[in-house]
Amino acid sequence: MGEEKVELKITIPKSLYDKIKEEADNAGFTDIEEFIRFVLEQLVESGETGEELSPEDEEKVKERLRALGYID
């Protein structure tokens, strides 16, 4: 058996959903929920390692968050 799962329902603006869907499609994901789990895991794991991002990687993260509508 796999890890216990928790179902969580969130409400997001349609414009954000459309951006996430587009990013998921561009990244080759066929399931938007799988893409969202992947992004969340990456964010959590990067925070757990204590590693600092290079300026280039930090800019890539910021660009991605902008594209997803999280920052301006």
C-alpha positions, 0 to 999 in steps of 0.5 A: 500500500502507498502513503495515506492520502488526504483529499483537499478542495481549494478554490482558485480563480479561473485565470489561474487554473487556465495558467496552471493547465497550460503549464501542465500541458507544456510540461507534458502532464496529462493530469493537472492534479499530478502536475500540482502535486509535482510542483508542491513536492518540488517547492517543499523539497527545495525548502527542506534541503536548505540549499540556496538557489543560484541567481539564475535558478531563483529567477527561473522560479520567479518566472514560473510563479509569475506565469502561474499568477502567484506573484506580479 
